[in-house]
Amino acid sequence: MLIQVVKFIANMALVVGAAMIIYAGYIYVMAVYAGDNTSKANEAIKDAALGIVIVIFSYAIQRIVTQAFLS
């Protein structure tokens, strides 16, 4: 039960991270016309990528710890 909840939360976090990268890409593309949001878009892409990496590593650590205790 707990494993399924953690898996669901990790999947939702990955979806949100992917959506944030898409949104930041949109801001970056639209910044060509406005010219003032490029740094904001770059920062958003970096933050979203960092969030995805953190989610992946935390899920991997959770799986390792769970397997070590349950086996």
N, C-alpha and C positions, 0 to 999 in steps of 0.2 A: 504494500500500500504506500509506504513512504517513498519507495523507489519510483513508483509511478507518479507521485506528486512532484518529486524533484525533476523527473524527466519532463513532465508537462511544463514546469516553470522554466526549465532550461530551453525547451523548444520555443516557448513564448518569448523569452528574452532574445533568442536568435532571430525570431521574426521581427521583433521591434528594432533590433540592431540593423537588420537588412532594410527595413523601412526608413530608418534614419539615414542610412547611406544613400538610398534613393532620393530622399528629400534633400539631403545636402548636395547631391549631384545636380538636382534641379536648381537649387539656389546658385550653384557654381555656374551652370549654363546660363541662367538668367542674369548673372552678374556681368556677363559680357556686355549687356545693354546698359545696365545701371552703373557698373564699375566700382561699386562701393562694398559689395558683399563677398568678395573673393576670400578675404581672410576669415570671415565668418563661416563660409562654406568649407574651407580647408580645415578649420578647427572642428567643425561638426563631423567631417569625415574621419579625422583622427580620433575623436572621442568615440564615435560609433565603432570604429575598428578596434579600439582598445577595449570597449565594452564586450564585443564579440569574443575577443581573445580571453578576457577574464571569465566569461561564461563557459567557454570551452574548457579552460584549465580547471575551473572549479567543478565542473561536471566530471572531468576525468579523475580529479582527486577524490570526489565523492564515490565514484565507482570503485576505485582502488581500495579505499577504506572500507566500503561496504562489503566487497568481496573478501577482504582479509578477515573481517569479523564474522561473516556468515558462513565461511567455508571451514 
